[in-house]
Amino acid sequence: MSTTQAYQYPKPLTVILGKRAALFLFIGVLGFLLVKVIGPILQTGPEYVVEAIVSGIPLLIAAGCAVSALALAIVHRMRRS
């Protein structure tokens, strides 16, 4: 990718991780709401397993991205001072 133009600079890793955390948080919340709406209709026992997979994994990824972005921001500030 050429960065000759001013608006095409590469974004910092903290920004990328923050956006991915927001995306996976959104996916996790949508999955949780979907399971809560469809779950009572199905009335099955494995509903909890499906709920954990559909909403839990994206929420864990979002938490990991958010913690990584926060740690990177702290390390970046510590190196500056």
LINGI-V76455 format. One record per residue. N is the residue number from 0. RES is the residue in one letter. SS is DSSP state (H for helix, E for strand, - for the rest). Layout:
n,res,ss
N,RES,SS
N,RES,SS
//
This chain:
n,res,ss
0,M,-
1,S,-
2,T,-
3,T,-
4,Q,-
5,A,H
6,Y,H
7,Q,H
8,Y,-
9,P,-
10,K,-
11,P,-
12,L,H
13,T,H
14,V,H
15,I,H
16,L,H
17,G,H
18,K,H
19,R,H
20,A,H
21,A,H
22,L,H
23,F,H
24,L,H
25,F,H
26,I,H
27,G,H
28,V,H
29,L,H
30,G,H
31,F,H
32,L,H
33,L,H
34,V,H
35,K,H
36,V,H
37,I,H
38,G,H
39,P,H
40,I,H
41,L,H
42,Q,-
43,T,-
44,G,-
45,P,-
46,E,H
47,Y,H
48,V,H
49,V,H
50,E,H
51,A,H
52,I,H
53,V,H
54,S,H
55,G,H
56,I,H
57,P,H
58,L,H
59,L,H
60,I,H
61,A,H
62,A,H
63,G,H
64,C,H
65,A,H
66,V,H
67,S,H
68,A,H
69,L,H
70,A,H
71,L,H
72,A,H
73,I,H
74,V,H
75,H,H
76,R,H
77,M,H
78,R,H
79,R,H
80,S,-
//
